[in-house]
Amino acid sequence: MKLPLEHIELAWGLLLGLWLMVGLVVGSAMNAIIHRLPLMLKAEETTAGDSLGAEDATSEPQHPRPTLSLWWPRSHCPHCLHPLGVMQLIPVLSFLHLGGRCHFCQAPIAKRYVWVELLNAAWWCWCAWRFSQPLGLWSLSPMLSAGNASVLLQMLACALWSLMGSVLIALAFIDGEHQLLPDALTQPLLWGGLMASGSGLLGIELHASLWGAVLGYGCFAGIALAYQALTHQEGLGQGDFKLLAALGAWLGPLSLLPIVFIASCAGLCVGLWRVRRHGMTELQRPMPFGPFLVLGALITVMWGPNNWLGLL
C-alpha cells in the first residue's frame, strides 16, 4: 500500500529533524573526544616515562596524577576549569548566546567547537536525505536493494554512515591540531567497516572490504618506506596508513584512487598557499595529511563510491 505524498513528506521531515538534533549532540561529543583524547594519550606517555625514570630514583614516590577520561571530569572550561551547566552545553546555541566567551571567566571559546557541531549536523542531515532516496543510487548490495530493504535496515545503514562521518571529522580536527591519528579511533573505524560489510550494510562484499583495507595500508606504507629510503625523512605517519585502511574497508579498493587524488590535490593547494603566505620556510614544517584524506573520503561518499568511474 502506497503512502500519500503528505505522509511521506511528514516522515521525511521528522527524520531530518531527528537526525539534525542527533548530529548536533554527536558533534558535541566529538568535541570532547577531540579535546580530551590527545591529552589522555600524552598523559599516558608522560606516566610511562615517569615510571621508567623512577626505577633508579631514591626519592619518595610521587602522588598519582588525577585520571582523565572521556567521561570524567565533567565538562568544564579549559581555562578556569569551572564545571559547565546545561545552559552552557547546548550545541551551537550556547556559543552564540555567550558571544563566544566563557560565562565564568570570559575567556574566548575556540571556534572549533561550533565548526565540529555544524559539520556533524550537516553530515547527519545529508545521510538522512541520502537514505530517504531510492537505494539504487550507490549500487548497494541485494540486502539493501529498493525492493528488499526494510525501514530498520535503512535506518541502521543511515546511522552507520552518519557515525562514520562523525569519527572522520573528529580525526581531521585532531590531526590538524596535534598531527595525531589515534588508534583509539582508526582501529574501531576499520573493524566497524569490516563488520558492516560482512553484514551487508555497506553495499560491498566482505572480500572487497578486506582488499580495500589491505591495499589502503599497503600502498601508503610502501610509499612512505620508499620516500624515507630516498630522503632519510619521514613523509607519512602510520596513522595515515591506518586511516586509509579504514576508508578502504568502508568504501572498497576502487574508492582509494579518488580519495587519495582529492586529498593530494587539496594538500598541494594548501601547501602552495602556505608557501606563498609565509615563505619557503613552510616547506620545512610538517603538514598533517589526515584532514585531506577525510575530505577526499567524504567527497567520495557524497558523490557515490561507484559514480566516479563514469568520469573515466
C-alpha positions as CSV (number, residue, x, y, z in Angstrom):
1,M,0.0,0.0,0.0
2,K,1.5,3.3,-1.1
3,L,1.6,6.1,1.4
4,P,0.1,9.5,0.5
5,L,2.6,12.2,-0.5
6,E,1.9,14.3,2.5
7,H,2.6,11.4,4.8
8,I,5.9,10.7,3.1
9,E,6.9,14.4,3.4
10,L,6.0,14.4,7.1
11,A,8.0,11.2,7.7
12,W,11.0,12.7,5.9
13,G,10.7,15.9,7.8
14,L,10.6,14.1,11.1
15,L,13.7,12.0,10.1
16,L,15.6,15.1,9.1
17,G,14.7,16.9,12.3
18,L,15.7,13.9,14.4
19,W,19.0,13.4,12.6
20,L,19.8,17.1,12.8
21,M,19.4,17.1,16.6
22,V,21.3,13.8,17.0
23,G,24.0,15.2,14.7
24,L,24.4,18.2,16.9
25,V,24.6,16.1,20.1
26,V,27.1,13.7,18.5
27,G,29.1,16.8,17.4
28,S,29.3,18.0,20.9
29,A,30.5,14.5,22.0
30,M,33.1,14.6,19.2
31,N,34.3,17.9,20.6
32,A,35.0,16.2,23.9
33,I,36.9,13.5,22.1
34,I,38.9,16.0,20.1
35,H,39.9,17.9,23.2
36,R,40.5,15.0,25.7
37,L,41.8,12.1,23.7
38,P,45.2,13.7,22.7
39,L,45.6,14.9,26.4
40,M,44.9,11.3,27.6
41,L,47.5,9.9,25.2
42,K,50.1,12.5,26.2
43,A,49.4,11.7,29.9
44,E,49.9,8.0,29.3
45,E,53.3,8.7,27.6
46,T,54.3,11.0,30.5
47,T,53.3,8.4,33.0
48,A,55.2,5.7,31.2
49,G,58.3,8.0,31.0
50,D,58.0,8.8,34.7
51,S,57.7,5.1,35.6
52,L,60.8,4.3,33.7
53,G,62.8,7.2,35.1
54,A,61.7,6.4,38.7
55,E,63.1,2.8,38.7
56,D,66.5,4.1,39.9
57,A,65.2,7.1,41.9
58,T,65.7,7.2,45.6
59,S,63.2,9.8,46.4
60,E,59.8,9.1,47.8
61,P,57.1,8.1,45.3
62,Q,55.1,11.0,43.9
63,H,51.3,11.2,44.3
64,P,49.5,9.8,41.3
65,R,48.1,12.3,38.8
66,P,44.3,12.6,38.5
67,T,43.0,10.3,35.8
68,L,41.5,12.0,32.7
69,S,38.9,10.1,30.7
70,L,36.3,10.8,28.1
71,W,33.6,10.7,30.8
72,W,35.4,12.3,33.8
73,P,35.7,15.0,35.0
74,R,32.5,16.5,33.7
75,S,32.5,19.2,31.0
76,H,34.4,22.3,32.2
77,C,36.0,25.4,30.8
78,P,39.6,24.6,29.8
79,H,40.8,28.0,31.1
80,C,39.2,28.4,34.5
81,L,38.2,24.7,34.9
82,H,34.7,25.7,36.2
83,P,32.1,23.0,35.5
84,L,29.6,23.8,32.8
85,G,25.9,23.8,33.4
86,V,23.2,22.6,31.0
87,M,22.7,26.1,29.5
88,Q,26.4,26.2,28.6
89,L,26.3,22.8,26.8
90,I,23.6,23.4,24.2
91,P,25.3,22.8,20.8
92,V,25.8,26.0,18.8
93,L,23.2,28.0,20.7
94,S,25.2,28.2,23.9
95,F,28.2,29.6,21.9
96,L,26.0,32.2,20.2
97,H,24.3,33.1,23.4
98,L,27.6,33.5,25.3
99,G,29.1,35.5,22.5
100,G,32.0,33.0,22.1
101,R,33.2,33.5,25.7
102,C,33.2,31.5,28.9
103,H,30.3,32.5,31.1
104,F,32.5,32.4,34.2
105,C,35.9,33.7,33.2
106,Q,35.2,35.4,29.9
107,A,38.0,33.6,28.2
108,P,37.4,33.1,24.4
109,I,35.8,29.7,23.3
110,A,37.6,28.1,20.4
111,K,35.5,28.4,17.2
112,R,36.4,24.8,16.5
113,Y,33.6,23.7,18.9
114,V,30.9,25.3,16.7
115,W,32.5,24.1,13.4
116,V,32.6,20.5,14.6
117,E,28.9,20.7,15.7
118,L,27.8,22.3,12.5
119,L,29.8,19.9,10.3
120,N,28.3,16.9,12.1
121,A,24.8,18.3,11.9
122,A,25.3,18.9,8.1
123,W,26.7,15.4,7.6
124,W,23.9,13.7,9.5
125,C,21.3,15.7,7.6
126,W,22.9,14.6,4.4
127,C,22.8,11.0,5.4
128,A,19.1,11.3,6.4
129,W,18.4,12.8,2.9
130,R,20.5,10.2,1.2
131,F,18.8,7.2,2.8
132,S,15.3,8.7,2.1
133,Q,16.0,8.3,-1.6
134,P,15.8,5.2,-3.7
135,L,18.7,2.9,-2.7
136,G,19.9,2.1,-6.2
137,L,22.0,5.3,-6.3
138,W,25.1,3.6,-4.9
139,S,24.5,0.1,-6.5
140,L,24.1,-1.3,-3.0
141,S,24.0,-5.0,-2.2
142,P,20.8,-7.1,-2.7
143,M,20.2,-6.9,1.1
144,L,19.6,-3.2,0.8
145,S,18.1,-3.0,-2.7
146,A,15.0,-0.9,-3.1
147,G,12.7,-3.9,-3.2
148,N,14.1,-5.8,-0.2
149,A,15.3,-3.2,2.3
150,S,13.2,-2.7,5.4
151,V,12.9,0.6,7.2
152,L,15.0,-0.9,10.1
153,L,17.9,-1.8,7.7
154,Q,17.7,1.7,6.1
155,M,17.9,3.4,9.5
156,L,20.7,1.1,10.6
157,A,22.7,1.8,7.5
158,C,22.0,5.6,7.8
159,A,23.2,5.5,11.4
160,L,26.4,3.7,10.4
161,W,27.3,6.1,7.7
162,S,26.4,9.0,9.9
163,L,28.7,7.8,12.7
164,M,31.5,7.0,10.2
165,G,31.4,10.7,9.1
166,S,31.5,11.9,12.7
167,V,34.6,9.9,13.5
168,L,36.3,11.1,10.4
169,I,35.5,14.7,11.3
170,A,37.0,14.1,14.8
171,L,40.1,12.6,13.2
172,A,40.5,15.5,10.9
173,F,40.5,18.1,13.7
174,I,42.7,16.0,16.0
175,D,45.3,15.5,13.2
176,G,45.1,19.2,12.3
177,E,45.8,20.4,15.8
178,H,48.1,17.6,17.1
179,Q,49.4,15.8,14.0
180,L,48.0,12.6,15.5
181,L,45.6,10.0,14.3
182,P,44.8,7.9,17.4
183,D,44.4,4.1,17.2
184,A,41.5,4.6,19.5
185,L,39.6,6.0,16.6
186,T,41.2,4.5,13.5
187,Q,41.0,0.9,14.8
188,P,37.3,0.9,15.6
189,L,36.6,2.6,12.3
190,L,38.5,-0.2,10.5
191,W,36.8,-3.0,12.3
192,G,33.4,-1.3,12.1
193,G,33.8,-1.1,8.3
194,L,34.7,-4.8,8.0
195,M,31.8,-5.9,10.3
196,A,29.3,-3.7,8.5
197,S,30.4,-5.0,5.1
198,G,30.2,-8.6,6.4
199,S,26.6,-7.8,7.5
200,G,25.7,-6.5,4.0
201,L,25.1,-2.9,5.2
202,L,27.8,-1.1,3.1
203,G,26.9,-2.3,-0.4
204,I,30.2,-4.1,-0.9
205,E,31.2,-7.7,-0.3
206,L,33.4,-8.6,2.6
207,H,36.3,-9.7,0.4
208,A,36.2,-6.2,-1.3
209,S,36.3,-4.6,2.1
210,L,39.2,-6.7,3.2
211,W,41.2,-5.9,0.0
212,G,40.4,-2.2,0.5
213,A,41.9,-2.3,3.9
214,V,45.0,-4.2,2.8
215,L,45.6,-2.0,-0.2
216,G,44.9,1.2,1.7
217,Y,47.5,0.3,4.4
218,G,50.0,-1.3,2.0
219,C,50.1,1.4,-0.6
220,F,50.8,4.2,1.9
221,A,53.3,2.0,3.8
222,G,55.2,1.3,0.5
223,I,55.2,5.0,-0.5
224,A,56.4,6.0,3.0
225,L,59.2,3.4,3.0
226,A,60.4,4.5,-0.5
227,Y,60.3,8.2,0.5
228,Q,62.2,7.5,3.7
229,A,64.8,5.5,1.8
230,L,65.4,8.2,-0.7
231,T,65.3,11.3,1.6
232,H,66.0,9.8,5.0
233,Q,63.0,11.7,6.3
234,E,59.5,10.6,7.4
235,G,56.9,11.5,4.8
236,L,53.8,9.8,6.1
237,G,52.9,8.6,9.6
238,Q,51.5,5.2,10.5
239,G,48.2,6.9,11.4
240,D,47.8,7.8,7.7
241,F,48.2,4.1,6.8
242,K,45.6,3.0,9.3
243,L,43.2,5.8,8.3
244,L,43.4,4.8,4.6
245,A,43.0,1.2,5.5
246,A,39.8,2.0,7.4
247,L,38.5,4.0,4.5
248,G,39.2,1.1,2.2
249,A,37.2,-1.2,4.5
250,W,34.2,1.2,4.2
251,L,34.4,2.1,0.6
252,G,36.3,-0.7,-1.1
253,P,39.6,-0.7,-3.1
254,L,38.4,1.2,-6.1
255,S,37.4,4.2,-4.0
256,L,41.0,4.6,-2.8
257,L,42.0,6.3,-6.0
258,P,39.6,9.2,-5.8
259,I,40.2,9.6,-2.1
260,V,44.0,9.9,-2.5
261,F,43.6,12.0,-5.6
262,I,41.3,14.5,-3.9
263,A,43.4,14.5,-0.8
264,S,46.6,15.1,-2.8
265,C,45.1,18.0,-4.8
266,A,43.8,19.6,-1.7
267,G,47.0,19.2,0.2
268,L,49.0,20.6,-2.7
269,C,46.7,23.7,-2.8
270,V,47.0,24.3,0.9
271,G,50.8,23.8,0.8
272,L,51.2,26.3,-2.0
273,W,49.1,28.8,-0.2
274,R,51.2,28.4,3.0
275,V,54.4,28.9,1.0
276,R,53.0,32.0,-0.7
277,R,51.9,33.5,2.6
278,H,54.7,32.5,4.9
279,G,57.6,31.9,2.5
280,M,59.8,28.9,1.7
281,T,60.4,28.1,5.3
282,E,57.0,26.4,5.3
283,L,58.5,23.6,3.3
284,Q,60.4,22.5,6.4
285,R,57.2,22.4,8.6
286,P,55.3,19.1,8.6
287,M,51.7,19.3,7.3
288,P,49.1,16.7,8.5
289,F,47.6,14.7,5.7
290,G,44.7,13.2,7.7
291,P,42.3,16.2,7.1
292,F,42.8,15.9,3.4
293,L,42.2,12.2,3.4
294,V,38.9,12.9,5.4
295,L,38.0,15.5,2.8
296,G,38.6,13.1,0.0
297,A,36.6,10.3,1.7
298,L,33.6,12.5,2.4
299,I,33.5,13.9,-1.1
300,T,33.8,10.3,-2.5
301,V,30.9,9.2,-0.3
302,M,28.7,12.1,-1.3
303,W,29.5,11.7,-5.0
304,G,28.9,7.9,-4.8
305,P,31.6,5.3,-4.4
306,N,30.9,3.9,-7.9
307,N,29.8,7.0,-9.8
308,W,33.3,8.5,-10.2
309,L,34.1,5.6,-12.6
310,G,31.8,7.2,-15.1
311,L,34.2,10.1,-15.3
312,L,37.0,7.9,-16.7
